[in-house]
Amino acid sequence: MTQHLPYGRQSIDDDDIAAVMKVLKSQTLTCGPAIPEFEASLALAVNARDAIACANGTAALHLAMLALGVGEGDWVIVPSITFLATANAVRLAGGEVLFCDVDPSTGTMTPEALESVLATYPNRRIKGVVPVHMGGHSADMRLISGIARRHGLFVLEDACHALGGYQEAEPAEYAPVGSNVYADATVFSFHPVKSITTGEGGAVTTNSPALAERLRRLRSHGMERTAGDPQPWRYRMAEMGLNYRLTDIQAALGISQLKKLEGFVKARTYLAERYNQLMAPLAPTIRPCGLPTNAPGAWHLYRILIDFPALGYSRAAVMRRLAEQGIGSQVHYIPVSSQPYYENRYGETHLPGAEGYYSRVLSLPLYPGMAENDISRVAAALTFAARGAEVA
């Protein structure tokens, strides 16, 4: 029977299972010692001062928006090509979204697109910008951050795809994504298809002690306790918070997975390079997505761009033919600005880069458990699908 290849999948081994079982057999399943251990391991892995773990990547984005002070009347710039959560977190915090265009070959916010938004809306109370590291490859943070700082904006990196990746930095050649060389904070996701998994889970990294303290407070109902209080049961709530905590069960899995992060990224990179070789004969009709910088990426996704009119077949037909061969594919992403909720709120937004990217993009299977012959199988099936699909 032919093995099904999804577009993404977790990689779990006996060490991960043992780590989770150890917590399950312990006395503490949540609010225990695995949480600070996981946070310390993550902060060390990305060279950040603090990491604040939470329930999922959406929760991390929401917490970051709240901690950075987004509220009613504030606007935050978000690229249209991203998952819904990036924009939704702004709205959940009470702010409004300004959608930014992207490079049609990378799906990533560019410095030029950011400048264009700022020039177009000089009278808006714009508070921050959220570059998204699409597919695991960092946006040009040096230039984007420079523009944002000149306008007095906070910078929050949505790195939910990019744990284990790097970005161009000075004076060093590269800095880990999450080190916040150019940002106030960075958000990660640990969904099963990401670089590592905690089942569900997320985190915010920051180098600001004050921001870290507020993130931890907001993560747990806004509660805080005073060390050494003679009334040890007492707590106070200075502001509204949420229950966005991670469990020790999830943290234990995360600790184990982090030990494998470098190997996971190496495997993804090798497989992506093999894809690049096998895609070359299909150019220019089918080609890999471009990369926004030369910094090593985490390769969360392997995305291709297909000129469907030139091919003569629709994307849906190609995806169906791949599925018939046991190969999953996905589209990352539909422009968020085109979603009914946002069109009803802001009207139609025409972003030619985002529209051009969306019209051509397709994600192919990529995860550490794949073998090289799996890549060959996908490439062969894609070639067959491109030649044999019917328009639909």
N, C-alpha and C positions, 0 to 999 in steps of 0.2 A: 504493500500500500504506500502510495506517495505521501511523504511527510508534508503537512501544511506549513507554509512559511508565512507567519503574520508579519505586518510591517515592523512590529517591535515586540519584545518579550523580555521578562526578567531572567536573570541568571542566578539560580539558587543552588547552593551545594550543602554538604553535610555540616560544614562549619557554621553556616547561617542557621540551619535547623537546630544545631546544638545550642547556639547562642540564645535563640528564642525559647527553647525548652528550659534552659537554665533559669530564665526569668519566670516562666510559667510555674516552675517548682519552688520559686522563692516566695517571700511574704509580701513583696511589693510589685504590683502590676502597673502602677501609675504614680507620678510625682515622686519617683524614687531615684536611686543613684545612677541609673543608666542614662537619664536625660542629660545631666551635666557632663557625663563622660562622652556621650555622643557629640554634644555641643563643642567640647574642647577638641575632640578629634577633627570635627569639621572645620573649626577655626584654624587649626594647625594645617590642615590639608590645603586651605585656600589663602593662608597667610593673612588672616583677619584677626583683629583684636577680640571680637565677640561673635558668637553664633547663637541665635535664638531659635530653637526648634519649635515647630507648631504642627497643627493637624494636617495641613496640605499646602500646596503651592498657592491656592486661592486665598487661604487664610493668611499666608505670609504676605501676599500682596496687600490684602486689606489692612493687616496690622501695620505694615510699612506706611501706607497712606495715612492712617490715623496718627501714627507716631511722628510723621513729618508735617502734621498740621493741616492736612487737606480738609476743607469743609465747605459749607455753602458759599457760593460766589467765587470759589477758586476754580481755575481751569488747569488741566494737566494734559500735556502733549503725549500722545500714544500712537505708535505706528498702526496703520489699518490692518497690516498683515501680522496677526498674532492670534493666540487663543482668546476666547471671550473674556477670560478672567482678568486680563491686563486692564482692559477698559472698565469692566464691571467693578473692579476694586475701587476705582475713582468714584463711581456713582455710589457704591456702598458707603463710602466715607462722606458723601454729601457733595462732592465736587462735580464738575462738568468736564467732558472729554473733548479735546481738539485732536482730530485725526490727522496724522502726518503721512505723507506718501513714502514710498520705499523705492529702492533700486529694483527695476523689473527683472534683473538677472540674479539677484541675491535674496530678494524679499526682505531686505534689512533697511532700517532707517539710515539716511545719509545726512551728513552735515548740511548739505545744500537744501535738502527737504526741510530740515529743522529751521534753517534760516528763513525759508520761504513762509513757513507757518507764522513765525514771529513777526515777519514783515507784513503779513496779511492781516494780522489781528493785533495792532499796536495798542489798542485800548482795552483789551481783555486783561483781567487780573490773572495772568498766567503764573502758576506757582512752581511747577516742576515739569520734568521730562522723563519718560520711561523708555529708553532704548531696549529693544528685545533682541537677544542673541539667537536668531533663527537657526534651527538645525544644529546648534552647538557651536556656532562660529560668532565671535564677538563683533559687534558693530565697531566703528572707528571711534572708540571712546575718548581718545585724546582730543580730537577735533570737536566731537559732540559736547564733551564736558566743557571745553573752552568757550563754546558759544553759550552754553547754559549759564556758566558762571558770570559771563559778561552781562547777562540779563537778570542776574540774581535768582536763578532757578535752582531748586534742588535737583539732584540726579539720582534716580533709582534704577538700577540695572535689573531687568527681568532676565535672569539667567537660568530659568527653569529647564532649558535645553542644554546648558553649557557647563555643568559641573565637570571639572577635569580639563577644561579648555584654558587657553591663555589669550591675552590681549597685548597689543603693542604698548610699550611703556618706556618712559625715560626716568632715570638714566639707564636702567636695565633694558635689555632688548625686549623681554616679555615679562608679564606679571600674571599670576593666576587669576582667572575670573573669580570674583568674590573677594579679592584683596582690597577692593575699594580705593585703588589708586586714583580713580577719577570720579568716584561716586560717594554719595552719603550712605548708601546701603545697597545690598544686592540680595535678590530673592532667588531661592532654589526650590525645586520640586523633586520629590522622591517617589513619584508614581511608578508602577512597575516597568513602564517602557523607558524610563530615564536612565541616566548614567549609573546610579545606584538606586535601590529601592528600600523603603521601609513599609511597603504595602501601600499605604497612603502616607503622606507626610510632606513637610516643607520646612524651610528655615530662612531667616534673614541674617545676613552678616553685616557688620558695621565696625568702624573704628572709633565711633563716638560713644564714650561711656554713658552720657546722658540719654542718647537715643536707645542704647541697649537696655538701660534701666526701664525706660518707658515701654519698650516693646515687651519686656517680660511682664510688666504690670498689666498691660492691655491684654495679653494672652490669657490671663487668669482673672477675669471679671473686674479688672482695675484694682484688685486688692493688693495691699502691702502690709507687711508686719515690721515691727521694730525689734532688732536684735537686742536681747537682754531685757525686754519688757517684763516687769514683775508680774504682769497678767498675761501669760504666754498664749492664751487662747485668743487674745484680742487682735483684730485686724481693722483696717480702715479702707474705705473706698473713696478716693479723691476724685476719680472720674469714671465714666462708664467704660467697662471692658467687655470681653467676650470669653467664652470657654473654647479656646483654640489650642489646648495642650496636646502634646504628643504623649503616647503611653510608653512605659518602659519596655513593653513587648516590641513595639516598633523601633525604639531607640536601640535595643540590643541587635536587631537585624541591621540597622544602619551602621552600627559600630563594626560589625562583621563585614558588611558590604564595602565600607570605606577602605578597608585593608586591601581590597581587590580593585579599587578604582583605577589605579595606573594600568593594571593589566586589562581591565575592561576597555579603557580608552585606546590602548595599543591595538587590541583586537579589532575594535571598530575602525580605527585608522587604516589598518592593513586591508580590511574588507572593502573599505571605501576606495582605496587606491586600486584594488583589483577591479571594482566596478568601473572606475575611470578608464582603465585599460580596455575593458570590454565594451564600453559605451562609445569609444572613439570612432569605430567604423560606422556608427549610426548618425554621426554629425553630418550636416548641421540640423537635420530635422529633429533629432533627439540628442540632447547633450546635458551634461551635469549642470546644476545650478552653479553660478559663480560664487566666489568667496569674498566677503567684504574687506578683509585684510590678509596679510601674510602670516598672522599669528596662528600657531597650531590650535585647531578646534577640537571639540569633544566628540564630534560626529554623532550627535543624537539621531539625526535623520540622514538618509541618503535621498536627495531630491533631484529629479531630472526635470528639464523643460522640454516640452514637446510642441512642435508647430503642428497642431492638429489640422488646420486647413491644408497645409502642404502634405501632410500624411494622408489626408483623405478619409480619416476615421475619427470618430468622436472619442473623448476621454472615457465616457461611460462604457463604450464598446471595448476599448482596450482593457479597462479594468475588469470587465466581465470575462474576457478571454484569459487574462492572467488568473482570475479566480478559478476558472475551469481547470487550470493546471496546478491548483493548490497553492497559489501565490497571492498573498494579500497585498493590497496597496491602499494608499490613503491620500487625501488632499490636505496640505497644511499651508494656508488656511483660506477659507472664504473671508474676504475683507470684512472686518467687524463693522466698519462704517455703513455697510450695505444691509446689516441686519435690521429687521422691522422696528425693533425697539429704538435703535439709534436714528434711523431715518424718520420715524415719527417725532423724535425729540429735536433733531437738528436739521431735517430736510436731507435731500439727496446730496451726497458728497462725491465729486468726481476726482479721483486720484489715478491718473493714467499709469503710474508705475505699479501701483497695487493691482489695478485691473489687468494690466499686461502680464504681471507675474501669475496672478490667479488663473488666468485663462490657459496657462501652459503647464503648471506645476503638477507633479505626481511624485509621491514618496514610495520608494521600494523597500523591501525588507532589509533591516539592518539591526543586528544585535550580536553580542559576543558569542553566543552559542552557535552561530552559523559557521559552516565549514566553507572552504574555498569553492568546493563543487556546488554548493548552494548558490553562490554568486553566479557561477557559470550557468546554472539552471535558470535563474531569474533572467539573465541576459538573453539566453536562448529563447525563453518564453516571451520576453518582450519583443524580440525580433519577429517571432512567429505571430504574436498578437498584432503587431503593427502591420504585418503583411496580410493577415487573414481576417481582421475584424470587419464588421459591417457597421455602417453609420447608424446611430440611434440617438 
